[in-house]
Amino acid sequence: MMWAHDNGIQQGLPPNFLATAVACAWRGMDITYDSTYFLPGRVIVTGQDSYGELVTLEDLLAVQAHAVADAVRDALMAGNASWSEVLQLASTALARDESAS
């Protein structure tokens, strides 16, 4: 489960590329609507139990989130990757992590 500000865009919060890439990788699709919408501000990633209560994120999902975040951070720090390349790196990191499990 990802929590993001519901009015973060109106508040002028900066785009959170890492959280957006994690969400895209987990969903297996680009959720940025042609790179015009990114999750704004800080994002909280948690697990959820069968009753809908927030719980600690499962170990596998936490490892996946870190793997994707590391790949995206490296690509963004390099400064020359397009958003589609960032998403490809995120998907590759997720797939690599899933095959190692």
TAKACOR-V466471 format. One record per residue. N is the residue number from 1. RES is the residue in three letters. PHI is phi in radians with two decimals (none if undefined). OMEGA is omega in degrees with one decimal (999 if undefined). D_LAST is the distance of its C-alpha to the last C-alpha in Angstrom with 2 decimals. Layout:
N & RES & PHI & OMEGA & D_LAST
N & RES & PHI & OMEGA & D_LAST
This chain:
1 & MET & none & 177.5 & 21.18
2 & MET & -2.04 & 175.7 & 22.82
3 & TRP & -1.91 & 176.1 & 26.35
4 & ALA & -2.31 & 177.9 & 28.59
5 & HIS & -1.00 & 179.4 & 32.34
6 & ASP & -1.34 & 177.8 & 34.12
7 & ASN & -2.23 & -177.7 & 37.00
8 & GLY & -1.09 & 178.9 & 35.41
9 & ILE & -1.16 & 178.5 & 36.83
10 & GLN & -1.12 & 178.5 & 40.31
11 & GLN & -1.42 & 178.6 & 39.92
12 & GLY & 1.34 & 178.4 & 39.18
13 & LEU & -1.21 & -178.1 & 35.77
14 & PRO & -1.23 & 177.3 & 33.96
15 & PRO & -1.16 & 178.6 & 31.10
16 & ASN & -1.85 & -176.0 & 27.61
17 & PHE & -1.14 & -179.7 & 25.80
18 & LEU & -1.09 & -179.2 & 22.50
19 & ALA & -1.11 & 179.0 & 22.39
20 & THR & -1.13 & 178.9 & 23.59
21 & ALA & -1.15 & 176.6 & 20.93
22 & VAL & -1.07 & 179.1 & 18.13
23 & ALA & -1.06 & 179.1 & 20.00
24 & CYS & -1.12 & -178.9 & 20.44
25 & ALA & -1.12 & 179.8 & 16.82
26 & TRP & -1.14 & 179.5 & 15.84
27 & ARG & -1.42 & -178.2 & 18.89
28 & GLY & 1.28 & -179.3 & 18.45
29 & MET & -2.75 & 177.0 & 22.05
30 & ASP & -1.45 & -179.6 & 24.48
31 & ILE & -1.71 & -173.0 & 26.08
32 & THR & -1.55 & 177.5 & 28.56
33 & TYR & 0.89 & 179.3 & 31.34
34 & ASP & 1.09 & 176.4 & 32.25
35 & SER & 1.07 & 178.2 & 31.23
36 & THR & -1.90 & -179.5 & 33.93
37 & TYR & -2.27 & 174.4 & 32.03
38 & PHE & -2.20 & 176.1 & 29.39
39 & LEU & -1.02 & -175.4 & 28.42
40 & PRO & -1.60 & 171.5 & 31.11
41 & GLY & 1.15 & 179.0 & 31.09
42 & ARG & -1.29 & 179.6 & 28.60
43 & VAL & -2.21 & 177.8 & 25.79
44 & ILE & -1.92 & 178.2 & 24.18
45 & VAL & -1.94 & 179.9 & 20.69
46 & THR & -2.36 & 171.6 & 20.41
47 & GLY & -1.59 & 179.5 & 19.01
48 & GLN & -2.53 & 178.9 & 21.47
49 & ASP & -1.50 & -175.5 & 22.27
50 & SER & -1.16 & 177.8 & 23.94
51 & TYR & -1.69 & 179.8 & 27.28
52 & GLY & 1.52 & 178.6 & 26.48
53 & GLU & -1.40 & 178.5 & 26.56
54 & LEU & -1.29 & 178.8 & 24.54
55 & VAL & -2.42 & 176.3 & 21.96
56 & THR & -1.07 & 178.6 & 19.38
57 & LEU & -1.12 & 177.8 & 16.42
58 & GLU & -0.97 & -177.0 & 13.35
59 & ASP & -0.95 & -178.3 & 10.99
60 & LEU & -1.07 & -179.5 & 8.15
61 & LEU & -1.18 & 177.3 & 11.17
62 & ALA & -1.13 & 178.2 & 12.71
63 & VAL & -1.11 & 178.4 & 10.07
64 & GLN & -1.08 & -179.9 & 10.26
65 & ALA & -1.05 & 178.8 & 14.01
66 & HIS & -1.18 & 180.0 & 14.33
67 & ALA & -1.11 & 178.8 & 12.63
68 & VAL & -1.15 & -179.4 & 14.95
69 & ALA & -1.06 & 178.6 & 17.80
70 & ASP & -1.09 & -179.6 & 17.66
71 & ALA & -1.12 & -178.9 & 17.85
72 & VAL & -1.19 & 179.1 & 20.59
73 & ARG & -1.00 & 179.9 & 22.46
74 & ASP & -1.07 & 179.7 & 22.65
75 & ALA & -1.16 & -179.3 & 23.93
76 & LEU & -1.21 & 178.5 & 26.42
77 & MET & -1.18 & 177.3 & 27.64
78 & ALA & -1.14 & 172.9 & 28.37
79 & GLY & 1.39 & -176.7 & 30.64
80 & ASN & -2.17 & -178.9 & 30.87
81 & ALA & -1.62 & 173.8 & 27.99
82 & SER & -1.34 & 179.9 & 29.00
83 & TRP & -1.08 & 178.8 & 27.22
84 & SER & -1.14 & 176.0 & 25.94
85 & GLU & -1.19 & 177.0 & 24.51
86 & VAL & -1.07 & 179.5 & 22.88
87 & LEU & -1.14 & 176.9 & 21.27
88 & GLN & -1.12 & 177.1 & 20.12
89 & LEU & -1.10 & 178.6 & 18.51
90 & ALA & -1.11 & 179.1 & 16.85
91 & SER & -1.12 & 178.5 & 15.53
92 & THR & -1.12 & 178.7 & 14.39
93 & ALA & -1.11 & 178.7 & 12.55
94 & LEU & -1.15 & 179.9 & 10.86
95 & ALA & -1.13 & 179.0 & 10.07
96 & ARG & -1.12 & 179.9 & 8.92
97 & ASP & -1.18 & 180.0 & 6.51
98 & GLU & -1.15 & -179.2 & 5.33
99 & SER & -1.29 & 178.8 & 5.45
100 & ALA & -1.38 & -176.7 & 3.81
101 & SER & -1.35 & 999 & 0.00
